[in-house]
Amino acid sequence: MDELTRYLESGLFRPYVLWICSKSAISGTDFLNVERTHDHVLSPGKLYPVLHQLTRDGLLKEEMRIEHGKVHKYYRTTSKGMKSLEALRSDLGPPMKRFLLDWLRPSAGGI
């Protein structure tokens, strides 16, 4: 993986985790499995510290569920976390938004 790719992914990782957890409650294991289906190898050592920090910050909440006789933690974005995501969306300036939209759009043959 290119250095610039790693830098971008590390900067977007926390908002990405909040966004995924805003869709529905998800366990860490399920999160890792979903990433694998998209050919993105994500280690538990990268994911779980972020889940725990976002929980400590009040941006995620944990839900304990018993499945197959074991306790599993599911994470869901809190209202504070949703407000943070919305603030991020509105705080990004127009040039950054234009960059992200243009860059992620399939290429139309040049810049």
N, CA, C and O of each residue as an XYZ file, in Angstrom:
444
protein
N       0.847     -1.178      0.000
C       0.000      0.000      0.000
C       0.892      1.240      0.000
O       1.870      1.310      0.745
N       0.559      2.185     -0.812
C       1.295      3.433     -0.946
C       1.203      4.254      0.351
O       0.203      4.183      1.066
N       2.235      5.017      0.643
C       2.277      5.850      1.853
C       1.122      6.851      1.884
O       0.515      7.061      2.934
N       0.817      7.461      0.756
C      -0.273      8.428      0.697
C      -1.618      7.755      0.982
O      -2.482      8.337      1.638
N      -1.789      6.530      0.488
C      -3.012      5.768      0.763
C      -3.146      5.501      2.257
O      -4.224      5.679      2.823
N      -2.072      5.079      2.893
C      -2.104      4.833      4.345
C      -2.454      6.103      5.106
O      -3.234      6.069      6.058
N      -1.882      7.210      4.688
C      -2.132      8.490      5.349
C      -3.611      8.876      5.223
O      -4.228      9.300      6.200
N      -4.166      8.730      4.040
C      -5.569      9.065      3.820
C      -6.473      8.148      4.629
O      -7.403      8.610      5.290
N      -6.199      6.845      4.578
C      -7.029      5.899      5.326
C      -6.977      6.158      6.831
O      -8.000      6.069      7.509
N      -5.805      6.473      7.353
C      -5.706      6.703      8.791
C      -6.491      7.946      9.192
O      -7.086      7.979     10.270
N      -6.500      8.967      8.339
C      -7.251     10.181      8.647
C      -8.747     10.006      8.551
O      -9.498     10.672      9.264
N      -9.189      9.122      7.684
C     -10.624      8.902      7.484
C     -11.186      7.763      8.327
O     -12.398      7.549      8.351
N     -10.320      7.036      9.014
C     -10.771      5.809      9.665
C     -11.805      6.053     10.767
O     -12.818      5.356     10.804
N     -11.588      6.996     11.645
C     -12.555      7.245     12.726
C     -13.918      7.685     12.192
O     -14.938      7.136     12.609
N     -13.963      8.670     11.271
C     -15.278      9.007     10.712
C     -15.922      7.826      9.981
O     -17.141      7.662     10.015
N     -15.102      7.008      9.325
C     -15.626      5.833      8.636
C     -16.271      4.858      9.625
O     -17.361      4.345      9.373
N     -15.601      4.607     10.741
C     -16.155      3.705     11.758
C     -17.466      4.269     12.294
O     -18.443      3.533     12.435
N     -17.500      5.561     12.592
C     -18.747      6.188     13.065
C     -19.854      6.026     12.028
O     -20.993      5.710     12.374
N     -19.524      6.239     10.777
C     -20.512      6.148      9.710
C     -21.058      4.729      9.579
O     -22.269      4.539      9.472
N     -20.172      3.732      9.586
C     -20.621      2.334      9.502
C     -21.539      2.008     10.677
O     -22.578      1.373     10.498
N     -21.161      2.437     11.865
C     -21.962      2.149     13.064
C     -23.258      2.952     13.100
O     -24.145      2.657     13.900
N     -23.378      3.965     12.242
C     -24.623      4.729     12.187
C     -25.683      4.018     11.354
O     -26.871      4.321     11.465
N     -25.254      3.076     10.523
C     -26.189      2.352      9.656
C     -26.991      1.321     10.442
O     -28.197      1.181     10.243
N     -26.318      0.603     11.331
C     -26.958     -0.356     12.228
C     -25.897     -0.803     13.228
O     -24.698     -0.658     12.989
N     -26.352     -1.341     14.335
C     -25.413     -1.847     15.338
C     -24.598     -2.970     14.702
O     -25.136     -3.819     13.992
N     -23.302     -2.963     14.967
C     -22.412     -3.949     14.349
C     -21.359     -4.378     15.362
O     -20.851     -3.560     16.129
N     -21.041     -5.651     15.356
C     -19.982     -6.147     16.238
C     -18.638     -5.919     15.559
O     -18.570     -5.730     14.344
N     -17.594     -5.938     16.334
C     -16.260     -5.801     15.771
C     -15.959     -6.911     14.784
O     -15.368     -6.669     13.731
N     -16.365     -8.132     15.122
C     -16.135     -9.271     14.227
C     -16.874     -9.087     12.905
O     -16.319     -9.343     11.837
N     -18.126     -8.643     12.982
C     -18.894     -8.409     11.757
C     -18.268     -7.291     10.926
O     -18.238     -7.364      9.697
N     -17.771     -6.262     11.601
C     -17.101     -5.156     10.909
C     -15.906     -5.689     10.115
O     -15.738     -5.380      8.936
N     -15.084     -6.492     10.785
C     -13.915     -7.067     10.124
C     -14.318     -7.934      8.932
O     -13.676     -7.895      7.882
N     -15.382     -8.715      9.102
C     -15.847     -9.591      8.018
C     -16.371     -8.791      6.828
O     -16.118     -9.157      5.680
N     -17.095     -7.710      7.088
C     -17.596     -6.864      6.001
C     -16.422     -6.273      5.233
O     -16.442     -6.229      4.003
N     -15.413     -5.826      5.944
C     -14.236     -5.266      5.277
C     -13.567     -6.312      4.383
O     -13.124     -6.002      3.278
N     -13.499     -7.545      4.870
C     -12.890     -8.618      4.070
C     -13.662     -8.859      2.783
O     -13.061     -9.163      1.752
N     -14.994     -8.728      2.823
C     -15.786     -8.938      1.604
C     -15.469     -7.889      0.544
O     -15.736     -8.092     -0.640
N     -14.902     -6.771      0.976
C     -14.502     -5.706      0.046
C     -12.997     -5.741     -0.202
O     -12.409     -4.761     -0.658
N     -12.382     -6.880      0.104
C     -10.939     -7.061     -0.088
C     -10.100     -6.049      0.683
O      -9.004     -5.685      0.257
N     -10.618     -5.603      1.807
C      -9.868     -4.686      2.669
C      -9.505     -5.445      3.937
O     -10.377     -5.788      4.735
N      -8.234     -5.702      4.115
C      -7.782     -6.430      5.293
C      -7.593     -5.431      6.420
O      -6.734     -4.552      6.351
N      -8.393     -5.575      7.442
C      -8.364     -4.696      8.602
C      -8.063     -5.555      9.815
O      -8.734     -6.560     10.049
N      -7.068     -5.170     10.581
C      -6.690     -5.988     11.733
C      -7.505     -5.599     12.958
O      -7.897     -4.442     13.105
N      -7.762     -6.566     13.838
C      -8.428     -6.252     15.099
C      -7.636     -5.214     15.905
O      -8.218     -4.408     16.631
N      -6.313     -5.240     15.770
C      -5.467     -4.296     16.490
C      -5.637     -2.862     16.044
O      -5.277     -1.935     16.770
N      -6.184     -2.670     14.854
C      -6.486     -1.313     14.392
C      -7.924     -0.933     14.742
O      -8.186      0.200     15.144
N      -8.852     -1.873     14.590
C     -10.272     -1.581     14.789
C     -10.654     -1.399     16.250
O     -11.263     -0.391     16.612
N     -10.302     -2.367     17.095
C     -10.824     -2.343     18.462
C     -10.379     -1.134     19.286
O     -11.196     -0.598     20.034
N      -9.137     -0.679     19.192
C      -8.789      0.541     19.926
C      -9.630      1.749     19.487
O      -9.975      2.595     20.312
N      -9.957      1.830     18.202
C     -10.786      2.933     17.714
C     -12.215      2.792     18.242
O     -12.806      3.778     18.681
N     -12.774      1.584     18.207
C     -14.111      1.373     18.768
C     -14.148      1.757     20.238
O     -15.090      2.410     20.687
N     -13.130      1.358     20.990
C     -13.098      1.663     22.423
C     -12.933      3.154     22.683
O     -13.568      3.698     23.587
N     -12.079      3.828     21.893
C     -11.887      5.265     22.082
C     -13.150      6.053     21.714
O     -13.527      6.988     22.421
N     -13.789      5.682     20.627
C     -15.023      6.361     20.242
C     -16.121      6.131     21.271
O     -16.966      7.002     21.480
N     -16.117      4.977     21.911
C     -17.074      4.692     22.982
C     -16.764      5.563     24.201
O     -17.665      6.167     24.784
N     -15.482      5.624     24.583
C     -15.091      6.488     25.716
C     -15.438      7.952     25.459
O     -15.791      8.687     26.381
N     -15.335      8.364     24.203
C     -15.638      9.755     23.840
C     -17.137     10.026     23.739
O     -17.552     11.164     23.520
N     -17.951      8.978     23.899
C     -19.398      9.146     23.841
C     -19.959      9.204     22.425
O     -21.117      9.576     22.232
N     -19.149      8.839     21.433
C     -19.596      8.876     20.047
C     -20.218      7.556     19.602
O     -20.991      7.516     18.644
N     -19.877      6.485     20.299
C     -20.474      5.162     20.090
C     -20.993      4.660     21.422
O     -20.519      5.069     22.483
N     -21.971      3.771     21.358
C     -22.397      3.062     22.571
C     -22.310      1.574     22.312
O     -22.508      1.103     21.193
N     -22.010      0.850     23.369
C     -21.922     -0.611     23.285
C     -23.252     -1.221     23.691
O     -23.909     -0.759     24.624
N     -23.630     -2.255     22.982
C     -24.803     -3.045     23.334
C     -24.319     -4.480     23.499
O     -23.706     -5.038     22.589
N     -24.587     -5.069     24.638
C     -24.194     -6.456     24.880
C     -25.326     -7.376     24.436
O     -26.488     -7.166     24.785
N     -24.973     -8.393     23.666
C     -25.945     -9.386     23.206
C     -25.360    -10.769     23.445
O     -24.165    -10.995     23.254
N     -26.208    -11.678     23.858
C     -25.770    -13.062     24.030
C     -26.189    -13.832     22.788
O     -27.370    -13.916     22.450
N     -25.192    -14.390     22.120
C     -25.429    -15.173     20.913
C     -24.631    -16.463     21.006
O     -23.424    -16.446     21.246
N     -25.306    -17.557     20.816
C     -24.671    -18.874     20.877
C     -23.937    -19.066     22.207
O     -22.860    -19.661     22.257
N     -24.538    -18.554     23.274
C     -23.969    -18.721     24.606
C     -22.811    -17.799     24.942
O     -22.217    -17.929     26.012
N     -22.476    -16.873     24.059
C     -21.362    -15.953     24.306
C     -21.855    -14.511     24.254
O     -22.790    -14.181     23.526
N     -21.207    -13.669     25.039
C     -21.530    -12.248     25.029
C     -20.767    -11.577     23.896
O     -19.554    -11.742     23.766
N     -21.489    -10.821     23.083
C     -20.893    -10.071     21.975
C     -21.235     -8.596     22.167
O     -22.345     -8.251     22.571
N     -20.265     -7.736     21.871
C     -20.491     -6.298     21.938
C     -20.841     -5.797     20.549
O     -20.160     -6.096     19.568
N     -21.914     -5.032     20.488
C     -22.314     -4.366     19.255
C     -22.180     -2.876     19.479
O     -22.434     -2.370     20.572
N     -21.781     -2.183     18.434
C     -21.528     -0.752     18.530
C     -22.500     -0.004     17.633
O     -22.778     -0.407     16.504
N     -23.012      1.107     18.175
C     -23.942      1.956     17.437
C     -23.557      3.407     17.699
O     -23.180      3.769     18.814
N     -23.654      4.225     16.672
C     -23.339      5.648     16.794
C     -24.397      6.319     17.670
O     -25.596      6.116     17.478
N     -23.941      7.115     18.628
C     -24.839      7.856     19.516
C     -25.315      9.132     18.821
O     -24.853      9.464     17.730
N     -26.244      9.841     19.466
C     -26.678     11.123     18.895
C     -25.510     12.100     18.860
O     -25.413     12.904     17.932
N     -24.625     12.050     19.847
C     -23.427     12.888     19.836
C     -22.540     12.522     18.646
O     -21.982     13.404     17.993
N     -22.410     11.233     18.364
C     -21.629     10.779     17.224
C     -22.239     11.229     15.902
O     -21.523     11.612     14.976
N     -23.572     11.180     15.820
C     -24.255     11.638     14.605
C     -24.032     13.135     14.410
O     -23.814     13.598     13.290
N     -24.087     13.884     15.502
C     -23.827     15.327     15.410
C     -22.394     15.588     14.963
O     -22.140     16.524     14.206
N     -21.464     14.769     15.426
C     -20.067     14.919     15.011
C     -19.901     14.639     13.523
O     -19.162     15.343     12.836
N     -20.589     13.610     13.022
C     -20.531     13.314     11.590
C     -21.114     14.465     10.769
O     -20.551     14.856      9.747
N     -22.237     14.997     11.224
C     -22.851     16.124     10.519
C     -21.957     17.360     10.580
O     -21.851     18.099      9.602
N     -21.312     17.586     11.732
C     -20.400     18.723     11.848
C     -19.229     18.562     10.890
O     -18.799     19.530     10.263
N     -18.717     17.353     10.775
C     -17.620     17.095      9.847
C     -18.058     17.400      8.418
O     -17.326     18.021      7.649
N     -19.256     16.955      8.081
C     -19.772     17.204      6.737
C     -19.896     18.709      6.471
O     -19.539     19.177      5.390
N     -20.395     19.458      7.439
C     -20.578     20.896      7.220
C     -19.277     21.681      7.399
O     -19.113     22.746      6.804
N     -18.351     21.165      8.213
C     -17.089     21.873      8.452
C     -16.109     21.752      7.296
O     -15.252     22.618      7.118
N     -16.223     20.692      6.512
C     -15.338     20.570      5.352
C     -15.649     21.711      4.396
O     -16.802     21.921      4.020
N     -14.640     22.425      4.017
C     -14.848     23.553      3.121
C     -15.193     23.098      1.709
O     -14.922     21.956      1.338
N     -15.788     23.989      0.922
C     -16.141     23.655     -0.460
C     -14.983     23.094     -1.285
O     -15.203     22.159     -2.054
N     -13.750     23.625     -1.162
C     -12.676     23.028     -1.977
C     -12.423     21.557     -1.632
O     -12.197     20.745     -2.529
N     -12.458     21.205     -0.336
C     -12.224     19.812      0.070
C     -13.373     18.925     -0.399
O     -13.143     17.808     -0.862
N     -14.595     19.407     -0.285
C     -15.742     18.628     -0.758
C     -15.658     18.398     -2.261
O     -15.909     17.290     -2.735
N     -15.304     19.444     -3.014
C     -15.160     19.314     -4.459
C     -14.077     18.306     -4.811
O     -14.247     17.476     -5.703
N     -12.958     18.392     -4.094
C     -11.865     17.443     -4.315
C     -12.350     16.010     -4.111
O     -12.141     15.160     -4.977
N     -12.991     15.734     -2.980
C     -13.437     14.373     -2.679
C     -14.449     13.875     -3.704
O     -14.347     12.743     -4.176
N     -15.418     14.705     -4.049
C     -16.429     14.281     -5.019
C     -15.827     14.044     -6.397
O     -16.109     13.031     -7.039
N     -15.006     14.971     -6.846
C     -14.403     14.820     -8.173
C     -13.436     13.644     -8.218
O     -13.408     12.883     -9.186
N     -12.661     13.509     -7.180
C     -11.636     12.471     -7.139
C     -12.241     11.082     -7.084
O     -11.722     10.152     -7.701
N     -13.337     10.933     -6.349
C     -13.965      9.618     -6.186
C     -14.895      9.252     -7.339
O     -15.254      8.086     -7.503
N     -15.281     10.234     -8.129
C     -16.134      9.976     -9.288
C     -15.301      9.255    -10.344
O     -14.129      9.583    -10.534
N     -15.888      8.280    -11.033
C     -15.120      7.610    -12.097
C     -14.574      8.640    -13.071
O     -15.256      9.600    -13.430
N     -13.357      8.432    -13.484
C     -12.670      9.391    -14.336
C     -13.385      9.626    -15.652
O     -13.862      8.701    -16.309
N     -13.440     10.911    -16.012
C     -14.067     11.282    -17.286
C     -12.996     11.651    -18.305
O     -13.250     12.397    -19.251
N     -11.788     11.113    -18.095
C     -10.745     11.332    -19.083
C      -9.762     12.432    -18.740
O      -9.070     12.929    -19.628
N      -9.679     12.824    -17.489
C      -8.675     13.819    -17.136
C      -9.110     14.695    -15.990
O     -10.185     14.518    -15.416
N      -8.250     15.647    -15.666
C      -8.525     16.524    -14.518
C      -9.249     17.758    -14.964
O      -9.569     18.617    -14.143
